[in-house]
Amino acid sequence: MKTIIKVQDVRTVFDGRVVHDGLNLSINKGEIYGLLGPSGCGKTTLLREMVMLQKFSGGSIEILGYNLANIKQENAQKLRQDWGVLFQAGALFSSLSVAENIALPLQEYTDLSSEMIEEIVAFKINLVGLQSRDALLYPSQISGGMKKKAALARALAMDPKLLFLDEPTSGLDPISARDFDALILELRSLLGLTIVMVSHDLKSIYDTLDRVAIIDNKKIAYEGTLSEVTSVKSEFIETFFRGVQ
Amino acid sequence: MNVSFLNIQTHGDELSLNFSGEFNLYLITKYQNQIDTFSLSKIKKVSINLNELSFLDTAASLFINNLQKNLQSKNIQTFLECHKKEILDTLDLIKKQKKVLHAIPHAKKVSFIDTIGRETHKNYIGLLSFLSFLGETFFTHARSIKSLKNLRLKEIAFEMNESAIKALGIVCLTSFLIGLVVAYQSAYQLNMYGANIFIVDMLGISMLRELAPLITAIVIAGRSGSAFTAQIGAMKITQELDAMRTMGFDPYLFLVLPRIIALMIAMPILIFVSDIMGVLGGILVANLNLQITPELFIDRFRNVVAAKHFFIGIGKGPFFAFLIASIGIYRGLMVQDDTQSIGFNTTKSVVESIFAVIVCDAIFSIAFTNLGI
């Protein structure tokens, strides 16, 4: 198995408050990897550090062979085209319609004809389970679940190798949440994606994740498959997974 | 309904507290006072009887817990009698919580001098971050200038329409009214000296050189500068800026530069229109109040108002535009993840950009005078 994300000794400090102190984890190609932990433990922070939205104070993060600590402008730009990010609230561009949102990276980064782009957009909209008539609506006109789907379609627009999801099922009703899980599994097998997600949804965690990292007390409390997770003594693991056993 | 009361009895060195009915937080003070009336100096044993109690809330449990502790610290033995499971559970919960409870720390009092220091430091950091914003803007500019294809012409055109062309109406109206008012006020004074014709010199120079650029800048700062802050601030809150960054779209290239360039191009045009409207207002007043015909006004205008005044006024445009746009956008980027922050930064953006425009105008004034222009 090939490691495509390697986090080593990452340290994060906010105004003197230590959030991470020596985090280590590695994510392999093709797996669905979960970042779990109590709220405030810095899951989303770690995700933001991985996608270069936030700087870390020490250690190194290596993604697809690039070290983020001293990455060059051009490489960073190349990397950004190789991943897709789904934000918690979707973060669709409010001035563009759903279709335009999805088409934007294609227009900016490729020299595809507008017909081709239209076709790709229609395919992606279909793939994530949106109706084609929704494509012309603006983000303010669609529901939260549709926003998530549209944002996923946008994240998938460039056929990335790597997908980052920040709480993909939060704010969705249970049926949509299960649909979303099924969609993620299907996409992984269809497109061979590697998916990194932050989640709190137990059902979704058990249904989709291959491996997890549990962040507790500024460090990784556990990294590995879910079946052995309870072997580790941690207050968070005990309370979080108690209901399952 | 059963009545709640506390019955206190003494037998020699033993004190018994018999609670009955409900014990909730409204009764704590009353019971405390009741207990305080007894002198504890001779007491060796206290029994707390909760058998008659039908309900105990958490505040009251805390009270009983504290009471026990208090008595124990005075070397008085305490006994608790209770049969009800719910009440014992509540007491148990309190006992457990007490073990892990940490008192909430008090916010530190900040002295006046400390506040001054902190505010000064904050402003200093603010200035530095504005400079770093300007630096990044120039850097992006330098990078994008390598090929003109990188400049977002469509966005620039869109922003010119949004922030300048659509402001044409209000700029026209304000300049016209200012021209009218200035001419009207001076008409009366000039008339006293029979110097009616000098209204042309006065209005022409003041309007072209100072008033039109300033009025335009103030209108645009209030209208478009604030819009920049609110738009970009809202985009920051909804994580649109983060989304752009992760997709590799540099917000400086997509949002910052087009707005600055658009406003720098459009501002001189707006000032030109403002010139026309201001002078038009003057012509109207001169015609009605001072019996100077429009022909005469324009004839004299050509003779006495040198072209340099016009060019100085227009030349200030791009500078004012740069200040307004960069402050507006900078303030938008400073918005934090809460809704109040948009309002705060929008206000700041308007106030700061108008202030910056006036300071800039003052510098121009001194410089041009010293240069003899």
Interface residues (C-beta under 8 A of the other chain):
Chain A: R48 V51 M52 L53 A76 Q77 R80 Q81 W83 V85 F87 Q88 A89 A91 L92 F93 S94 L104 P105 E108 Y109 A151 F164
Chain B: A234 M235 T238 Q239 E240 D242 A243 M244 R245 T246 M247 G248 F249
